[in-house]
Amino acid sequence: MSSLPKNLDLHLIRILYLLLVEKNVSRVALKLNQPQPSISASLRKLRELTGDPLLVRGARGMVPTQHGESLLKPAKRILDETENLFIKKTPFVPQEEARTFHIAAPDYLDTQFLPNVVSLLRRGSPLSRIIIHGLGPGVDYVRLLSDGDLDLVIANWDEPPEHLHMSKLFEDPIICAMHAGAPYAKRTPSDAMTAEDYLSLPHVAPSQLLPGYHGVIDSFLERQNMRRNVMVESAYFGLIPYMLTQTDLVLTTGRQFIRFHEKTLPLKTYTVPIKFPPMRFYQLWHERVHAAPEHKWLRDQVSEAAKGLLK
């Protein structure tokens, strides 16, 4: 069994990992705040040590070789284990310390839940920064959590990814709403909508939010061999209630979201005549921050904000 080369250090492993992830010498140099020639020299050294090119030119820039791909997980494991080895688990004093927390969430949480979260974080740790990230089909949130670019992801899933830590925040029963002046709303009582009515009415739905995420409403209907009449898709979920006020469109969503807009917009809500399961919201985080005191505090604040919705 051959021994490890004496000149293989942790910084070189970090460069190896970042090169395989970023596939770009310039981006790695920026990320590590090092000159580009230094990263290029490290790549040459890594090629000598492994006996493999590691990165080669592809159709759209550099791509890892097969051997390079095989080194990605071991390099990440070494970096994670080394980081855990030297973490000092000192108590987090939120009122006195400054941290930066990165939270990703879809925009339908903006109306009440996320402002509640930000309020609790500001009161609890006034020196800390909070950065709210969006979630869209191009966002690989699993990798961002793993790499430390995100601390927490909040959203609703039928089945959250198994390998991440999670805690359930709240459930939101599903209802539908339309403009109170829409022709259907004028002639039909709130409790008289039939399944045939629901499926045939013109619907507005949010665009795909997460990779491979079809949406809880349409996924459920598909399993029941049903399909609703979606006439408009919108990437701007927060604007959909305002679209209802000028059209005959129907929005199906959580009661919590609509309850907020009912106060200011002329909307009429209906009990959906199809037994949808409630929307289930979770917070997800990676093992790398599971035991960190400041992240435990962060998750506690998010859980507290969720409890506030039920009051």
N, C-alpha and C positions, 0 to 999 in steps of 0.2 A: 504493500500500500504506500503510495507516494505521499510525502508530507506537503503541507501548504507552502507556497513560495514565501520567503521571508519578507519580500517587498509588497505583499498583498495587504493593504490596510483598509480600514473601514471607510475612509473617504473615497477610495477607489471603487468599493462596492456600491456606495451611494451614487457615484457617477455612472457606473454600469447600469444600475436600476433606472436612473433618470433618462439615460440615453435610450434604453429599451422602451420606456414609456413615451417619451417626447419625440423620439426618432428624429432629433434635430440638435446639432451641436450648439447652434446659437442660442436656442431656448434654454438648454441646460446651463450654458454660461451665464445667462441672465438670471436664472433661478438660483444659482449658487454664487452670484456676484463675483465671477471669475472671468479673466480674459479668455476669449475663444481659443487662442492657440494652446492655452493650458489644457482645456477640455479635449482638444484634438490630440494633444500629446498623451493624455490619459487613455483615449480610445486606442491609440497605437499600442500602448503598453498592455491594455486589456486583450487586444488581438494577439499579441505575443504570448501572453499567459495562457490564453484559451486555445490558441492554434486555430482560431476561427475568425472570419471577418466581422461577425456579430451584426453589423448593419451594412446593407447593400442598397444600391439605387433601385427604386421601383418606379411604377408609372407616375406616382404622385409624390415623389420625394424618397426619403430613406425608409426602408422596411427591415425589421429584424430577420436574421437567418433562422432556420429551424433550431439550431443550437442556441442562438441568442434567445429565442422564445422560451426554451427550456430553462434558461437561467433566471428568468424574471421572478418566478415564485420563490426560489431559494434565496435570491438577493433580498427580496422584500422581507422574508422571514428573518434573515440575519439582522436586518436593520430594525425591525420591530422588537426582536428579542434583546438587542443591544440597548435600545431606547428604554425598554422596561427595566433592564438591569440597573440603570442609574437614576431612575425616577425617585425623587424624594417625596414621599407622600405626606407633605406638610399640610396642616389644615388651611383651607381657603377662607380668608377673611374678606367677604364680598364688599363691605363698606370701605375698605382701605386699599384693596388691590385693583390693578388695572389688567384686564384680559380683553382679548378680541374673540367674540363668539360668532361663528358662521352658521346660520340656520337657513335651510332651503324649504320652501313651501309653495304650493300653488296659490294663485291669486284669489280663489274663492274663500280663503281664510282671512282676507284683508279686512273685511267690514267690521269684525268684532274681535275675533280670537287673537290674531297677530298684534293688534294694538294693545290688547290685554297683556300679552306676553312681553312686549316692549316696555309697557308701563311697569310691570313687576321687576324686570331686569334693571331699568333705570333707577327705580327706587332702592333696589337691593344692592346694586353695585354701580354707583354713579360715575366711577372713573373708567368703567369698561366700555368698549365699543361693541356695537351690535351690527352685523352685516346680514341683511336679508337677501337671499338669492332666490331667483325664480326656478321653477321646474318646467321643463319642456321635453319634447321627444329627443332632442339632441344632448340632453344632460345625462351623463353616466354617473348618477349619484352614488352608486356602489363603489366605483373607483375613487370618486372624490372623498367619500368617507374614509376609505382605506388609506388614501394618501395624506389625509389630514387637511385637505382644502375645505371640507365641510365637517362640522361637529355634530350636526343633528339634521335629520330630514323629517318633516311633518307632512303627512298626506293621508289619503284613504286608499286602502287596498282590500281586495277580497282575501288575498293571502300574501302577507308581507314576505320578503326574502328570508329564508330560514336561517342563513348563516350570520345575520345581523341581530344585535340585541334590539328588543323592542318593548314598548309598554303601550297599552291601549289608553287613549285619552278620553274619548267620548263617542257615543253613538248619536246619529241624527236621523230621525224618521224621514222617509221620502214623501214629498207632496208635489203637486204641480200648481203652476200659477199662470195667469194671463191678465191682460188689461181688462179692468172691470167694464170697459165700454165695448169690448169685442163682441161680435154678434152672438157667439156661443155663450158667453158669460151673461149676456142680457136675458137670454131665454131659459138657461138651465141652472137650477139650484145647485149649491155647493156639494150636496151629497147625492146628486142624480147622474153623475158621469158614468157611462158604461165603458167596458173594455173596448168595444168597437169604436165608441167616440174617441177614447184616448188614443188609440193606435192610428186613427185616420186624421185627427187634427194636425195642423202644421206645427212642427216642433223646431225649437232652436236648441242646439247642443254645443257643449264646449269641444274644441278640437282636441286631438290626442295630447295628453299631458305627459305621459311617461312612455319610454320605449316598450312596445308590446302591450300597452295598456289600452284596452278597447273601451273602457268606461263601465262602471258597475251597472248602469241602466241597460245599455245595449247588450252587454254580456249576459245579463239575466234574461232579457227578452229572447235572445238567441237560443238559450238553453230551453226555453218554453216554446220554441218554434214560432215566435212572434217577432214582428218588426214594426217599429213606429215610423211615422212619416217625417223624417228629419229634412227640413227645407233650408235651414241655415246652420252653418257651423261657425263658431267664433273662437279665435285664440284669446280674446279679451273677455274673460268670464265676468269680470266686474261691471262690464257695460251691458250685459244681457238684460238685466231688469229694466234698463232704460229703453232697450229695443222693444220690450213688451208693450211699453206705453204708447208706441206709435204703430203697432202692427196687430195682427191676429195670432201671433206666435204663442206657443205654450212652452214653458220651461219646467223641467222636472229636476228637482234638486232637494237638498236637505231643508227641513223646516227652519233650522237655525238661521240659514242664509236668507231665506225669504222673510222671516219675522223682522229682520232689521229693515228691509226695504219696504215692507208694508206700512211702516210708520210715515213714510214720505211720498210714496208713489201710489197711484190709483190701481191697485192690483186686487184680483180676486183669486183665492186659493181653493183647490179641490183636493179631496181625498182621492188618491190614485186608485182606480178600481182593479189594480193588479197588485198582488201581495209581494212587493219588493222588500228584500231585507234592508234594514237600516244601513246608512253609510257608516263605516267604522273607521275612525281616525286614530292613527298611531304616531308615536315618535320612534325613529330608528337611529341607532348609533353603532359605531364599530368597536370591536374589542380593544382597540388601541387607546380609547379614552374611557373605557368602562369603569376603571378604578380611580380615575383622576378626580380629586376633590372638587375642583371648579366645575367639572362637567356633571358631576352628581348634583351639584347645586343648580346648574342650568336646567337639568331635566326636572328637578323638583319645582322650579318656577313655572315651567311649561305645564306640568301636571296641575299646579295650582290654578293657572289661567283656565285650564279645561274645566276644573270644578266650578269656577266662577260662571261658566256658561249655563250651568244647570240650576243656578239659583233663581 
